[in-house]
């Protein structure tokens, strides 16, 4: 019988020594292409490896996102770290264990089935016949390709997976020692980059000498519209940046579209339309027909710490430290811009402020590379808050128009979903174009990639546009808007945030029209038992009472989705209080992410997703005028504060032995819809345009 196929990421990186190494101090180093972004993946990967190798967790160290050492697993994105990276890690470690057990059997002259592994020691139980991974390390070469012939451990024998263990990344972060912003390299200079004032600005004149004369300035780099300064000390770099701002003159024509409502802007732009999904034929008798349009604005990543990177250029080789989410794809694009071979560039991941998407980290990495090569010394580049909010890619604005018919029994008989969106996949990667900011400002500039989106499933702008509900007739259309007035790329959950917000808001509107409780209405249209289970669990945790009336101030709403229709199942009940603004007071969530590695880590993911989605839903929107992006500070772009964070309860529906399902992005869309549904329950007003600010709620009340 042939071996089962290798997991995709292991098949792409089959050399076992790219995954596992046994060290002389009786520790184990495992390597991953999936990096820590605050989602606890470092801890989960170590648990997976320790379980399969039968070594204590404290013996396992993880190296992630290092192009010189580990596997190329692309981007840490799409809630795929456990689904793809974890599956590959498990299979690699299982095969390494098998190789060492077979080697031990030969040395001890017993059958492999007679051996047991405990704490890395391989022994014949009840005897003193034993050896270890470390004793055999010189005999067992891992410079070989995985075969897939080793069966991973069954769930019944787990002792490390499925346990809540402390997050490995937190101590250094809490001590202020983890972040790339605090790196110090020998002989390092501090650098800043002067960005153009607008997307269309062109540098006309620059007084280089005025900046170069300043104390501590080591180098001033001017290339096309790219201006960078390097100085011995950080405060000197800050002063040099301010001086450079005064020393420049720009040609700055206004080219931005008039700032209008998103629901008006996107449909008027040129589109490419495709059919995402069809099922059945509309035509059944309908008692009621409803239509509604929803929108989300452009959203910033708004990372608490602005982007940062370090670089060293020495002996024709470049090393870059970055908090970007794809070390290997970034390496290829940096090498292309600098005219270097990929193998002469090393990209190493270091912790940065969380972003969950394509923020300015990749751009800062190219900044550091360019300046390190120009000034001949190690460089640390720090972005400003203004640059982070104005120049990093945004999440695309979206418009969703829904139409559905109800029969006389209150069941949905046909469903139509139309969406308008820009691209969500403009990360720096292989293929044509360079998607790095400084590359566009050089002379000559590098062209960006052609705007496009990946096909469904899992989709990008159309992600989660196909409801999981059992509707007999469905049609989903995607109007792709290639023209982008603002720079956009990946932001947590991509199009799923807007699509699920629209679908789940509309489900409440349909339930009201049918005269059915929102929970019961969802259950009536769900066939998947695991989907039903999370809806029921969230309602139970919230003590949901059908038909419970609001007091005119407080309300509650529910929403559900399965992320990408293939990853984690998630349902949430939001409780809001409406005063001078909407306060999300409590959230009751239920999640089914398959076989759970670290229950506390999963809860962390869900809690963080709810908080971020609440911030998007209640506060965040990018604003612009005919010339520039206007949201350039926390005053212009407010985010949820600590005292606005809700109490959150998370119920985990574990499925031991089942494949792990990505959960990092499952909470975004349902949280938005649950808040909007709770607002309607509280005030009887339906707000369909995000964010749900007091002004928007007041406008919805006036139009209702």
C-alpha positions as CSV (number, residue, x, y, z in Angstrom):
1,X,0.0,0.0,0.0
2,X,1.4,3.4,-1.0
3,X,2.1,6.1,1.6
4,X,-0.5,8.8,2.0
5,X,0.3,12.1,0.2
6,X,2.5,14.5,2.1
7,X,0.8,17.6,3.5
8,X,1.1,20.5,1.0
9,X,3.7,22.5,2.9
10,X,5.8,19.4,3.6
11,X,5.6,18.4,0.0
12,X,6.9,21.9,-1.0
13,X,9.7,21.6,1.6
14,X,10.4,17.9,1.9
15,X,13.9,18.0,3.4
16,X,13.5,17.0,7.1
17,X,16.5,19.0,8.2
18,X,14.5,22.2,7.3
19,X,12.1,21.2,10.0
20,X,14.0,19.5,12.9
21,X,17.4,19.6,14.5
22,X,18.7,17.9,17.6
23,X,21.2,20.0,19.6
24,X,24.2,18.9,21.7
25,X,22.6,20.3,24.8
26,X,19.7,17.8,24.5
27,X,17.3,20.3,23.2
28,X,15.4,20.3,19.9
29,X,15.0,23.1,17.4
30,X,12.1,23.0,15.0
31,X,11.7,25.4,12.1
32,X,8.5,26.9,10.7
33,X,7.6,29.3,8.0
34,X,4.6,30.4,10.0
35,X,5.5,33.4,12.2
36,X,4.3,34.7,15.5
37,X,2.0,37.7,15.1
38,X,0.5,37.7,18.6
39,X,-1.7,34.7,17.7
40,X,0.2,32.2,19.8
41,X,1.4,30.1,16.9
42,X,4.9,29.8,18.4
43,X,3.4,28.0,21.4
44,X,1.1,25.8,19.3
45,X,3.8,24.7,16.9
46,X,6.1,23.8,19.8
47,X,3.3,21.7,21.3
48,X,2.7,19.9,18.0
49,X,6.5,19.1,17.7
50,X,6.9,18.1,21.3
51,X,3.9,15.7,21.1
52,X,5.1,13.9,18.0
53,X,8.7,13.7,19.1
54,X,7.8,12.7,22.7
55,X,9.9,15.3,24.3
56,X,8.9,17.8,27.0
57,X,7.8,21.1,25.7
58,X,10.6,22.9,27.5
59,X,13.1,21.1,25.4
60,X,11.7,22.5,22.1
61,X,12.8,25.8,20.7
62,X,11.1,27.2,17.5
63,X,12.8,29.3,14.8
64,X,10.2,30.8,12.5
65,X,10.4,32.9,9.3
66,X,14.2,32.6,8.7
67,X,15.0,32.2,5.0
68,X,18.4,30.8,5.8
69,X,17.2,28.0,8.0
70,X,13.5,27.1,7.8
71,X,10.9,25.9,5.3
72,X,9.3,28.3,2.8
73,X,5.6,28.3,3.8
74,X,4.7,31.5,2.0
75,X,2.7,33.9,4.1
76,X,1.4,33.6,7.6
77,X,-2.2,34.4,6.5
78,X,-5.6,33.1,5.9
79,X,-5.9,31.3,9.2
80,X,-3.8,28.6,7.7
81,X,-0.9,28.3,10.2
82,X,-2.4,25.3,12.0
83,X,-4.3,23.9,9.0
84,X,-1.2,23.9,6.7
85,X,1.9,24.7,8.8
86,X,0.8,22.6,11.8
87,X,-0.2,19.6,9.7
88,X,3.2,19.8,8.0
89,X,5.1,20.1,11.3
90,X,3.2,17.1,12.7
91,X,4.0,14.9,9.7
92,X,7.7,16.0,9.6
93,X,8.2,15.3,13.3
94,X,6.4,12.0,13.1
95,X,8.7,10.9,10.3
96,X,11.8,12.1,12.2
97,X,10.6,10.1,15.3
98,X,10.2,7.0,13.1
99,X,13.7,7.3,11.6
100,X,15.3,7.5,15.1
101,X,13.2,4.7,16.5
102,X,14.3,2.5,13.6
103,X,18.0,3.5,14.2
104,X,17.6,2.7,17.9
105,X,16.1,-0.7,17.1
106,X,19.2,-1.5,15.0
107,X,21.6,-0.4,17.7
108,X,19.7,-2.2,20.5
109,X,19.0,-5.2,18.3
110,X,15.3,-5.3,19.0
111,X,12.2,-4.7,16.9
112,X,11.0,-1.1,16.5
113,X,7.7,-2.0,17.9
114,X,9.3,-3.0,21.2
115,X,10.6,0.5,21.8
116,X,9.0,3.4,23.6
117,X,10.1,7.1,23.5
118,X,10.0,9.2,26.6
119,X,11.7,12.6,27.1
120,X,13.7,11.9,23.9
121,X,15.0,8.7,25.3
122,X,14.3,5.6,23.2
123,X,14.1,2.5,25.4
124,X,12.9,-1.1,25.8
125,X,10.4,-0.6,28.6
126,X,11.4,-2.3,31.9
127,X,15.0,-2.7,30.9
128,X,18.2,-0.6,30.9
129,X,18.5,-0.9,27.1
130,X,18.1,2.7,25.9
131,X,19.5,5.4,23.7
132,X,18.3,8.9,22.7
133,X,17.7,11.2,19.8
134,X,21.0,13.0,20.8
135,X,23.0,9.8,21.0
136,X,21.8,8.9,17.5
137,X,22.0,12.3,15.9
138,X,25.4,11.6,14.3
139,X,24.0,8.4,12.8
140,X,20.7,9.5,11.5
141,X,20.9,12.0,8.7
142,X,17.9,14.3,8.3
143,X,19.3,15.5,5.0
144,X,16.7,13.4,3.3
145,X,13.2,14.0,1.9
146,X,10.0,13.0,3.8
147,X,8.2,10.0,2.5
148,X,4.9,10.3,4.4
149,X,5.3,6.7,5.6
150,X,5.2,7.6,9.3
151,X,1.7,7.8,11.0
152,X,1.3,10.6,13.5
153,X,0.2,9.8,17.0
154,X,-3.5,9.2,17.6
155,X,-5.4,11.7,19.6
156,X,-6.0,9.2,22.4
157,X,-2.3,9.3,23.2
158,X,-1.9,13.0,23.4
159,X,-0.3,14.5,26.5
160,X,0.7,17.9,25.3
161,X,-1.7,18.8,22.5
162,X,-5.0,19.9,23.8
163,X,-3.6,21.4,26.9
164,X,-3.6,25.1,27.8
165,X,0.1,26.1,28.3
166,X,1.5,29.5,28.8
167,X,2.2,31.6,25.7
168,X,5.9,31.5,24.9
169,X,6.0,34.9,23.2
170,X,4.5,36.9,26.1
171,X,7.4,37.1,28.6
172,X,9.7,38.9,26.3
173,X,6.9,41.2,25.0
174,X,5.9,42.1,28.5
175,X,9.5,42.9,29.4
176,X,9.9,45.0,26.3
177,X,12.6,42.8,24.9
178,X,10.9,41.1,22.0
179,X,10.2,43.8,19.4
180,X,12.2,44.7,16.4
181,X,11.9,48.3,17.3
182,X,14.3,47.6,20.2
183,X,17.0,45.8,18.1
184,X,20.6,47.1,18.5
185,X,23.2,46.0,16.0
186,X,26.9,46.7,16.3
187,X,27.7,50.1,14.6
188,X,24.0,50.7,13.9
189,X,22.6,54.0,12.6
190,X,19.0,55.1,12.9
191,X,17.1,56.0,9.8
192,X,13.9,57.7,8.7
193,X,12.3,58.0,5.3
194,X,10.6,61.1,4.1
195,X,7.4,60.1,2.3
196,X,5.8,62.3,-0.4
197,X,2.9,64.3,0.9
198,X,0.4,62.5,-1.4
199,X,0.2,59.5,-3.7
200,X,0.7,61.7,-6.8
201,X,3.5,64.0,-5.5
202,X,6.7,64.3,-7.5
203,X,10.0,65.6,-6.0
204,X,11.0,68.9,-7.7
205,X,13.8,70.1,-5.5
206,X,15.7,69.1,-2.4
207,X,18.4,70.9,-0.4
208,X,20.6,67.9,0.5
209,X,23.3,70.0,2.1
210,X,20.9,71.6,4.6
211,X,20.2,68.1,6.0
212,X,23.7,66.7,5.7
213,X,25.1,69.5,7.8
214,X,23.0,68.5,10.9
215,X,24.7,66.9,13.9
216,X,25.0,63.1,13.7
217,X,23.8,62.8,10.1
218,X,25.7,60.0,8.4
219,X,24.0,59.7,5.0
220,X,21.3,61.4,3.0
221,X,19.9,59.3,0.2
222,X,17.8,60.8,-2.7
223,X,16.7,58.6,-5.5
224,X,13.7,59.8,-7.5
225,X,10.9,60.4,-5.0
226,X,12.7,58.4,-2.3
227,X,14.4,60.4,0.4
228,X,16.1,58.8,3.4
229,X,18.3,60.0,6.2
230,X,20.7,58.0,8.5
231,X,22.1,59.4,11.8
232,X,24.1,58.1,14.7
233,X,21.3,58.6,17.2
234,X,17.5,58.3,16.9
235,X,16.7,61.8,18.0
236,X,19.2,63.0,15.4
237,X,17.4,61.0,12.7
238,X,14.1,62.6,13.8
239,X,15.5,66.1,13.5
240,X,17.0,65.2,10.1
241,X,13.6,64.0,8.9
242,X,12.0,67.3,10.0
243,X,14.8,69.3,8.2
244,X,14.3,67.2,5.1
245,X,10.6,68.0,5.1
246,X,11.4,71.7,5.0
247,X,14.1,71.2,2.4
248,X,11.8,69.6,-0.2
249,X,9.5,71.0,-2.9
250,X,6.9,68.8,-4.5
251,X,4.7,69.0,-7.5
252,X,1.4,67.8,-6.0
253,X,-1.6,67.7,-8.3
254,X,-5.0,66.5,-6.7
255,X,-6.0,63.2,-8.2
256,X,-8.2,61.5,-5.6
257,X,-11.9,61.0,-6.2
258,X,-14.4,63.2,-4.4
259,X,-15.0,61.8,-0.9
260,X,-18.5,60.3,-1.1
261,X,-20.3,57.4,0.6
262,X,-18.7,54.1,-0.2
263,X,-22.0,52.7,-1.4
264,X,-22.0,55.5,-4.1
265,X,-18.3,55.4,-4.9
266,X,-17.6,51.8,-5.7
267,X,-20.5,51.0,-8.0
268,X,-19.7,54.0,-10.2
269,X,-16.1,52.8,-10.9
270,X,-15.3,50.5,-13.8
271,X,-15.8,46.8,-12.9
272,X,-15.1,43.3,-14.1
273,X,-18.1,41.1,-13.2
274,X,-18.0,37.3,-12.6
275,X,-20.4,34.7,-11.3
276,X,-19.0,33.3,-8.1
277,X,-21.6,30.7,-7.4
278,X,-25.0,29.5,-8.6
279,X,-27.4,26.9,-7.2
280,X,-30.9,26.1,-8.3
281,X,-33.2,28.5,-10.2
282,X,-35.2,31.3,-8.6
283,X,-38.9,31.1,-9.3
284,X,-40.5,29.5,-6.3
285,X,-43.6,31.3,-5.0
286,X,-42.6,34.1,-2.6
287,X,-44.8,35.7,0.1
288,X,-42.3,38.5,0.7
289,X,-39.2,39.9,-1.0
290,X,-36.5,41.9,0.7
291,X,-33.6,43.9,-0.6
292,X,-30.8,45.7,1.3
293,X,-27.4,47.3,0.6
294,X,-24.5,47.3,3.1
295,X,-21.1,48.8,3.0
296,X,-17.7,48.9,4.8
297,X,-15.2,51.7,4.5
298,X,-11.5,51.5,3.7
299,X,-9.8,50.3,7.0
300,X,-6.3,50.9,8.2
301,X,-4.3,48.2,10.0
302,X,-3.6,50.8,12.7
303,X,-0.9,48.7,14.3
304,X,-0.1,50.2,17.8
305,X,3.6,50.3,16.9
306,X,4.5,51.8,13.5
307,X,6.4,49.6,11.1
308,X,10.1,49.0,11.6
309,X,13.0,47.0,10.1
310,X,16.7,46.5,10.4
311,X,19.3,45.6,7.7
312,X,23.0,44.9,7.2
313,X,24.7,45.0,3.8
314,X,28.1,43.4,4.0
315,X,30.4,41.6,1.5
316,X,27.7,41.7,-1.2
317,X,25.2,39.9,1.1
318,X,22.1,41.5,2.7
319,X,20.4,40.5,5.9
320,X,17.0,42.0,6.8
321,X,15.1,41.7,10.1
322,X,11.4,42.4,9.7
323,X,7.9,41.7,11.2
324,X,6.5,41.0,7.8
325,X,4.2,38.0,7.4
326,X,6.1,36.3,4.5
327,X,9.9,36.1,4.8
328,X,10.5,34.2,1.6
329,X,8.2,36.2,-0.7
330,X,9.7,39.4,0.7
331,X,13.2,38.2,0.1
332,X,12.4,37.7,-3.6
333,X,11.0,41.2,-4.0
334,X,13.8,42.9,-2.1
335,X,16.4,41.0,-4.2
336,X,14.6,42.1,-7.4
337,X,14.7,45.8,-6.4
338,X,18.4,45.6,-5.4
339,X,19.4,43.6,-8.4
340,X,20.6,40.7,-6.2
341,X,20.3,37.0,-6.2
342,X,17.7,35.5,-3.8
343,X,20.4,33.4,-2.2
344,X,22.4,36.5,-1.3
345,X,19.5,37.9,0.7
346,X,18.5,36.6,4.1
347,X,15.2,37.7,5.7
348,X,14.6,37.0,9.4
349,X,11.3,37.5,11.2
350,X,11.3,39.5,14.4
351,X,8.2,40.4,16.5
352,X,6.4,43.6,15.7
353,X,3.1,45.2,16.7
354,X,0.3,43.0,15.5
355,X,-1.4,43.8,12.2
356,X,-3.0,40.6,10.8
357,X,-2.6,41.5,7.2
358,X,-0.3,43.5,4.9
359,X,0.7,46.7,6.8
360,X,3.9,48.7,6.3
361,X,6.3,46.0,7.6
362,X,7.4,44.8,4.1
363,X,7.8,48.4,2.9
364,X,10.0,49.2,6.0
365,X,12.1,46.2,5.1
366,X,12.9,47.6,1.7
367,X,13.6,51.0,3.2
368,X,16.2,49.4,5.5
369,X,17.8,47.4,2.7
370,X,18.1,50.5,0.5
371,X,19.6,52.6,3.3
372,X,21.9,49.9,4.6
373,X,23.4,49.5,1.1
374,X,23.7,53.3,0.7
375,X,25.3,54.2,4.0
376,X,27.5,51.1,4.5
377,X,26.4,50.5,8.1
378,X,23.7,48.5,9.8
379,X,20.4,50.4,9.8
380,X,17.3,50.5,11.9
381,X,14.4,52.2,10.1
382,X,11.4,53.4,12.1
383,X,8.2,54.6,10.5
384,X,6.2,57.5,11.9
385,X,2.6,57.2,13.0
386,X,1.6,59.5,10.2
387,X,3.3,57.3,7.6
388,X,1.8,54.1,9.1
389,X,-1.8,55.4,8.8
390,X,-1.4,57.2,5.5
391,X,1.0,55.0,3.5
392,X,0.5,51.4,4.6
393,X,-2.0,49.4,2.5
394,X,-5.7,49.6,3.6
395,X,-8.3,47.0,3.7
396,X,-10.6,47.4,0.6
397,X,-13.9,49.2,1.0
398,X,-16.8,47.1,-0.1
399,X,-20.5,47.3,-1.0
400,X,-22.8,44.3,-0.7
401,X,-26.4,44.2,-2.1
402,X,-28.6,41.3,-1.0
403,X,-32.0,40.2,-2.3
404,X,-34.0,37.3,-1.0
405,X,-37.5,35.8,-1.2
406,X,-39.5,34.2,1.7
407,X,-42.2,31.7,1.2
408,X,-45.5,31.5,3.1
409,X,-43.8,29.4,5.8
410,X,-41.0,31.9,6.4
411,X,-38.3,30.0,4.7
412,X,-35.8,31.6,2.2
413,X,-36.5,30.2,-1.3
414,X,-34.0,32.3,-3.3
415,X,-31.0,34.4,-2.5
416,X,-28.9,36.9,-4.6
417,X,-25.6,38.4,-3.4
418,X,-23.8,41.1,-5.3
419,X,-20.6,42.6,-4.1
420,X,-18.2,45.4,-5.2
421,X,-14.6,45.3,-4.0
422,X,-11.0,46.2,-4.9
423,X,-8.2,43.7,-4.7
424,X,-7.3,42.1,-1.3
425,X,-4.1,40.4,-2.5
426,X,-1.3,42.9,-3.3
427,X,1.3,41.6,-0.9
428,X,4.9,41.4,-2.2
429,X,5.2,38.0,-3.8
430,X,6.4,36.1,-6.8
431,X,5.1,37.1,-10.3
432,X,5.1,40.3,-12.1
433,X,5.4,43.7,-10.4
434,X,6.9,44.8,-7.1
435,X,4.4,45.6,-4.3
436,X,6.8,47.6,-2.1
437,X,6.4,51.4,-1.5
438,X,9.9,52.6,-2.0
439,X,10.3,50.6,-5.2
440,X,7.5,52.8,-6.7
441,X,9.4,56.0,-5.6
442,X,12.8,55.1,-7.1
443,X,14.1,56.5,-10.4
444,X,13.2,54.6,-12.5
445,X,10.3,53.2,-10.6
446,X,9.3,49.6,-10.4
447,X,5.7,48.8,-11.6
448,X,3.2,47.4,-9.1
449,X,1.5,44.1,-9.9
450,X,-1.7,44.1,-11.9
451,X,-4.7,44.4,-9.6
452,X,-6.4,41.0,-9.3
453,X,-8.1,38.7,-6.8
454,X,-7.7,35.0,-6.2
455,X,-10.5,32.7,-7.3
456,X,-13.3,31.4,-5.0
457,X,-12.9,29.2,-3.0
458,X,-11.5,30.5,-0.7
459,X,-11.7,33.8,-2.6
460,X,-10.6,37.2,-1.5
461,X,-13.2,39.9,-2.0
462,X,-15.8,37.2,-2.4
463,X,-14.6,35.2,0.6
464,X,-17.7,34.0,2.6
465,X,-20.0,35.5,0.0
466,X,-21.7,32.1,-0.4
467,X,-23.8,31.5,2.7
468,X,-23.5,28.2,4.5
469,X,-27.3,28.2,4.8
470,X,-29.4,25.7,2.9
471,X,-31.1,28.0,0.4
472,X,-32.6,26.2,-2.6
473,X,-31.7,28.9,-5.1
474,X,-28.6,31.1,-4.9
475,X,-26.6,33.4,-7.1
476,X,-23.4,35.3,-6.1
477,X,-21.9,38.0,-8.4
478,X,-18.6,39.7,-7.8
479,X,-18.0,43.2,-9.4
480,X,-14.2,43.5,-9.1
481,X,-13.1,47.2,-9.0
482,X,-9.6,47.3,-10.4
483,X,-9.3,51.1,-10.1
484,X,-8.2,51.9,-6.6
485,X,-8.2,55.5,-5.3
486,X,-6.3,54.3,-2.2
487,X,-3.6,51.7,-1.8
488,X,-5.2,48.4,-0.7
489,X,-4.1,44.9,0.2
490,X,-4.8,42.1,2.7
491,X,-6.5,43.0,6.0
492,X,-7.7,40.3,8.5
493,X,-10.4,38.2,7.0
494,X,-10.3,40.0,3.6
495,X,-13.8,40.2,2.1
496,X,-15.3,37.9,4.7
497,X,-15.8,40.8,7.1
498,X,-18.1,42.7,4.8
499,X,-19.8,39.7,3.3
500,X,-20.6,38.1,6.7
501,X,-21.7,41.5,8.1
502,X,-24.2,41.8,5.2
503,X,-25.4,38.2,5.2
504,X,-25.9,38.0,8.9
505,X,-27.6,41.4,9.2
506,X,-29.9,40.4,6.3
507,X,-30.7,37.1,8.1
508,X,-32.0,39.2,11.0
509,X,-34.0,41.4,8.6
510,X,-35.5,38.2,7.0
511,X,-36.2,36.7,10.4
512,X,-38.1,39.8,11.4
513,X,-40.1,39.7,8.2
514,X,-40.9,36.1,8.7
515,X,-41.9,36.7,12.4
516,X,-39.3,34.1,13.6
517,X,-36.7,34.4,16.4
518,X,-33.3,35.1,14.9
519,X,-31.7,32.0,16.5
520,X,-34.5,29.7,15.4
521,X,-34.5,31.3,11.9
522,X,-30.8,30.4,11.5
523,X,-31.2,26.9,12.8
524,X,-34.1,26.3,10.4
525,X,-31.8,27.1,7.5
526,X,-28.7,25.2,8.6
527,X,-28.1,21.6,7.6
528,X,-24.5,21.2,9.0
529,X,-24.7,19.8,12.6
530,X,-21.5,21.5,13.6
531,X,-22.8,24.9,12.4
532,X,-26.0,24.3,14.4
533,X,-23.9,23.4,17.5
534,X,-22.0,26.7,17.6
535,X,-25.2,28.7,17.1
536,X,-26.9,26.8,20.0
537,X,-23.8,27.0,22.2
538,X,-23.5,30.8,21.8
539,X,-27.2,31.3,22.4
540,X,-27.0,29.0,25.5
541,X,-24.0,30.9,26.9
542,X,-25.9,34.2,26.5
543,X,-29.1,32.8,28.0
544,X,-30.9,33.8,24.8
545,X,-34.6,34.1,25.3
546,X,-36.7,34.2,22.1
547,X,-38.9,37.2,21.9
548,X,-37.2,39.1,24.8
549,X,-38.0,42.8,24.4
550,X,-35.4,45.6,24.7
551,X,-35.8,48.4,27.2
552,X,-34.9,51.0,24.5
553,X,-31.3,51.2,25.6
554,X,-29.9,47.7,25.7
555,X,-30.1,45.1,23.0
556,X,-28.6,41.8,21.9
557,X,-28.0,40.2,18.5
558,X,-26.6,37.0,17.2
559,X,-24.5,36.1,14.1
560,X,-22.8,33.1,12.7
561,X,-20.4,32.0,9.9
562,X,-17.9,29.3,9.1
563,X,-14.8,31.2,8.0
564,X,-14.1,30.5,4.3
565,X,-16.9,27.9,4.6
566,X,-14.0,25.5,5.3
567,X,-12.3,26.7,8.5
568,X,-13.5,27.4,12.0
569,X,-17.2,27.6,12.8
570,X,-18.1,30.6,14.9
571,X,-21.2,32.2,16.5
572,X,-21.4,35.2,18.8
573,X,-24.1,37.0,20.7
574,X,-23.4,40.7,21.3
575,X,-24.9,42.8,24.0
576,X,-24.9,46.5,23.5
577,X,-25.9,49.6,25.4
578,X,-26.8,52.7,23.4
579,X,-26.1,56.1,25.0
580,X,-24.0,58.9,23.5
581,X,-22.5,56.1,21.4
582,X,-22.8,52.3,21.1
583,X,-21.1,50.4,23.8
584,X,-20.4,46.7,23.3
585,X,-20.8,45.5,26.8
586,X,-20.6,41.7,26.5
587,X,-19.9,39.1,23.9
588,X,-20.7,35.4,24.2
589,X,-19.0,33.3,21.6
590,X,-18.8,29.7,20.5
591,X,-16.0,28.3,18.3
592,X,-15.4,24.9,16.7
593,X,-11.9,24.8,15.4
594,X,-11.6,21.0,15.1
595,X,-8.9,19.4,17.1
596,X,-7.6,22.1,19.5
597,X,-3.8,22.4,20.1
598,X,-4.0,25.0,22.9
599,X,-7.5,25.9,24.2
600,X,-6.3,29.1,25.9
601,X,-4.5,30.1,22.8
602,X,-7.7,29.6,20.8
603,X,-9.7,31.7,23.2
604,X,-7.0,34.4,22.9
605,X,-7.5,34.3,19.1
606,X,-11.3,34.6,19.4
607,X,-11.1,37.4,22.0
608,X,-8.7,39.4,20.0
609,X,-10.8,38.9,16.8
610,X,-13.9,40.2,18.6
611,X,-12.1,43.2,20.0
612,X,-10.6,44.2,16.6
613,X,-13.9,43.6,14.8
614,X,-15.7,45.7,17.4
615,X,-13.2,48.6,16.8
616,X,-13.7,48.4,13.0
617,X,-17.5,48.2,13.4
618,X,-17.9,51.0,15.9
619,X,-15.1,53.5,15.1
620,X,-12.8,53.0,12.2
621,X,-12.8,54.5,8.7
622,X,-10.2,56.1,6.4
623,X,-11.1,59.6,5.2
624,X,-9.6,61.5,2.3
625,X,-10.0,64.6,0.2
626,X,-9.1,65.4,-3.4
627,X,-5.4,65.5,-2.5
628,X,-4.5,63.1,0.3
629,X,-5.5,60.6,3.0
630,X,-6.7,62.7,6.0
631,X,-6.6,60.1,8.7
632,X,-3.0,60.4,9.9
633,X,-3.2,60.3,13.7
634,X,-5.1,58.6,16.5
635,X,-7.3,61.7,16.7
636,X,-8.2,61.2,13.0
637,X,-8.4,57.5,13.2
638,X,-9.7,56.4,16.6
639,X,-9.6,52.7,17.7
640,X,-11.3,50.9,20.6
641,X,-9.8,51.9,23.9
642,X,-9.2,49.7,27.0
643,X,-12.2,51.0,28.8
644,X,-14.4,50.2,25.8
645,X,-13.3,46.5,25.6
646,X,-16.3,44.2,26.3
647,X,-16.4,41.3,28.7
648,X,-16.0,38.2,26.6
649,X,-17.0,34.5,27.2
650,X,-15.7,31.9,24.7
651,X,-17.1,28.4,24.6
652,X,-14.7,26.0,22.8
653,X,-16.3,23.0,21.1
654,X,-13.3,20.7,20.8
655,X,-13.2,17.9,18.3
656,X,-10.3,15.6,19.4
657,X,-8.8,13.7,16.5
658,X,-10.3,16.0,13.9
659,X,-8.1,18.2,11.7
660,X,-7.4,21.6,13.1
661,X,-9.4,24.4,11.5
662,X,-8.1,28.0,11.2
663,X,-9.6,30.3,13.7
664,X,-7.6,33.5,13.6
665,X,-10.1,35.4,11.4
666,X,-13.4,33.6,12.2
667,X,-14.7,36.3,14.5
668,X,-14.5,39.4,12.3
669,X,-17.7,39.3,10.2
670,X,-20.0,37.7,12.8
671,X,-19.0,40.2,15.5
672,X,-19.9,43.1,13.2
673,X,-23.3,41.7,12.3
674,X,-24.1,40.7,15.9
675,X,-23.4,44.4,17.0
676,X,-25.6,45.7,14.2
677,X,-28.3,43.2,15.1
678,X,-28.1,44.2,18.8
679,X,-28.4,47.9,17.8
680,X,-31.6,47.0,15.9
681,X,-32.9,45.1,18.9
682,X,-32.2,48.1,21.2
683,X,-33.5,50.9,19.1
684,X,-35.4,49.3,16.2
685,X,-33.1,51.0,13.7
686,X,-31.2,49.2,11.0
687,X,-27.8,50.7,10.2
688,X,-26.2,49.1,7.1
689,X,-23.2,51.3,6.6
690,X,-20.1,50.8,8.7
691,X,-18.8,52.1,11.1
692,X,-21.8,52.4,13.4
693,X,-20.9,55.9,14.7
694,X,-23.4,58.1,16.5
695,X,-23.7,60.1,13.3
696,X,-24.5,57.1,11.2
697,X,-27.0,55.8,13.7
698,X,-28.7,59.1,13.8
699,X,-28.9,59.2,10.0
700,X,-30.4,55.7,10.0
701,X,-33.0,56.7,12.5
702,X,-34.0,59.7,10.4
703,X,-34.4,57.6,7.3
704,X,-36.3,54.8,8.9
